[in-house]
């Protein structure tokens, strides 16, 4: 089965230059915090909650800490 993966955000132009996957879709969009509030409100009304015990960020590249 084939699914598209949408890439957006400030890192998208760099990734678009190297990604050649046929299912990659690149969108030049920007979002405001108000957009997230609307999505969260709809999910709350439908009782669609994430199980935080098993939720973690999915970073595209490794997260490094150091001095």
N, C-alpha and C positions, 0 to 999 in steps of 0.2 A: 504494500500500500504506500502511496506517495502523498506526502504532506509538504506544504510550503512552510518555510521559516522566514519570518519577517524580521529584518534588521533595520533599526532606526536609532537615532541619537547622534551625539557628537563624534562617536568613533566609527559610525557607519561608512563615511566616505573612504577611510583607509581600508576597511575590510572589503568594501566593494571592489577595490582595485585588485585584490588578490583572490577573492572567493569566486570560484567558477562552478559551484554546485547548481544544477538545474532547478532545484527547489528553493533557492535563495531569492527572496524578494526584498528589495531595498526601497525604503520610504523616507522621503525628506519631510518629516513632520516634527512639530514641537508640541509639548504638552505643558499645561499649567497645573498647579496644585489643585485648582478647582475641578479639573478633569478627574483626578484621582478620588476626590471626595464624592463625586457623583457615582463612580463605579463602586466605591466602598458602601455607599448608602443602598444601592440596589442589591448588593450581595447581602447586606445586613437584613434588609426586608425579606429576602428569600431564605434566611438562616443558612447561608453558604459560608461556613467558617473553615479556615485552615486548621489542621491539627498541629499546633505550634510545637509539640514535642517532636514532630518529624519534619518540620519545615526549616529550611536553611537557604541562604542566598545562593544563587547560581551565577557565579562570576565567569565572564568569558575568558579572562586571563587570570593568572595566579595573583593572589593578594600577598604583598611582601611588606614586612615591617622591619624596622631597623633604625639605626641612628643616621 
